[in-house]
Amino acid sequence: MGTMAVATPVVITDPIFTQTVQARSHEPVMRCFYCQKCSIGCPTAFAMDYQPAQVLKMVQLGQKEALLSSRAIWLCIGCETCGARCPNDIRINNVMDVLKEMALEEGVKPAEKEVYALHRSFLNSIKRFGRVNEMTMIAEYLFRVPLKLLDELGVGLVLIIKGKVLHLWSAIEERDKVRELYRRAGM
């Protein structure tokens, strides 16, 4: 007679984390059955330390520390390909956003510093001008990541010469309304 294999029990390390991510993202994380369609369609999965399906599994298992310090949460570009492919209608982009917020709230340094610097520069530009102002956004980004200055200088000059970058004074008239939205969001 053959021996019967005994399944190893799955241990959820932090069930509160799982519940928190699900509540804050408004996504049914526990519905994921690891079909991996999200990972197959993800255009940035090749660069991630954990692919989208793995991120959901790790949320299910309460692996908070590993996720909040991962590169994957910062490399998600929000394209929604994963959500479009998911048979359970889980929009992983929302989960990734919550994980980024949680990492920042807990003082975890972003694993992808340049990506975070670009996010901050983009959002600050909108806050200041009511829209993206490329010149100030680029300037702030290069201030946040000074080593990129030499790498990007040539490309930046070409964009300016071709008129692809707006002037410093480009802003919308009612930018105070945009700032109010930021204030309400606590930013």
C-alpha positions, -999 to 999 in steps of 0.1 A, spaced: 0 0 0 11 35 -8 15 62 18 -8 91 18 8 126 15 0 149 43 -4 186 34 16 211 53 -6 236 70 -5 271 57 3 296 84 -10 331 81 17 352 98 -4 384 103 -41 380 97 -47 417 107 -25 428 78 -46 407 54 -78 422 67 -64 457 66 -52 454 30 -85 440 19 -105 467 37 -83 496 26 -81 485 -10 -117 475 -13 -105 445 -32 -116 408 -25 -80 397 -20 -91 364 -5 -108 354 -37 -74 349 -55 -68 313 -63 -34 319 -79 -43 314 -115 -15 338 -123 -33 355 -152 -24 389 -136 13 380 -136 13 367 -172 -2 400 -185 18 424 -163 43 445 -184 66 451 -154 65 416 -138 99 408 -153 115 435 -131 96 427 -99 109 407 -70 74 393 -65 50 390 -94 14 403 -90 0 368 -82 27 363 -56 19 397 -40 -18 386 -36 -7 353 -21 16 371 3 -12 394 13 -34 363 20 -6 349 41 0 381 60 36 385 49 36 422 57 73 429 62 84 413 30 57 431 10 62 465 24 99 464 17 95 448 -18 104 463 -51 71 450 -66 48 475 -50 68 504 -64 72 489 -99 34 486 -105 26 511 -132 -12 511 -126 -20 499 -161 -49 478 -148 -40 448 -171 -40 426 -141 -75 436 -131 -88 432 -166 -74 396 -167 -85 385 -132 -114 360 -132 -123 372 -97 -123 409 -105 -94 418 -82 -78 450 -92 -43 445 -80 -33 481 -87 -55 492 -57 -38 466 -35 -3 479 -47 -13 515 -39 -24 505 -4 8 486 2 28 517 -9 7 539 15 13 514 43 50 513 37 53 550 38 31 552 69 53 527 87 85 545 77 97 518 53 120 533 28 109 527 -8 128 499 -24 127 518 -57 139 553 -47 139 567 -82 103 556 -88 92 571 -55 111 604 -63 92 605 -97 58 599 -79 65 627 -54 77 651 -81 47 644 -102 22 649 -74 39 680 -61 38 695 -96 0 690 -98 -4 704 -63 15 735 -72 2 742 -107 -31 722 -109 -16 702 -136 17 686 -145 43 712 -152 71 693 -168 99 717 -161 94 720 -124 86 683 -121 118 674 -138 138 699 -117 123 685 -85 130 649 -96 166 657 -104 169 674 -70 156 643 -54 178 620 -75 209 641 -82 229 613 -98 204 611 -126 211 647 -137 240 638 -159 221 608 -174 191 629 -182 207 662 -192 210 654 -229 174 641 -232 161 671 -213 178 695 -236 164 678 -267 129 680 -252 133 717 -244 147 725 -278 118 707 -295 92 725 -274 80 693 -257 84 707 -222 61 735 -210 74 768 -196 78 774 -159 47 795 -156 22 770 -170 -6 766 -144 -44 764 -143 -64 794 -131 -82 776 -102 -53 756 -88 -65 765 -53 -93 739 -58 -67 712 -66 -48 722 -35 -79 718 -15 -82 682 -28 -47 675 -16 -55 690 18 -85 668 22 -63 638 13 -38 648 39 -11 656 15 
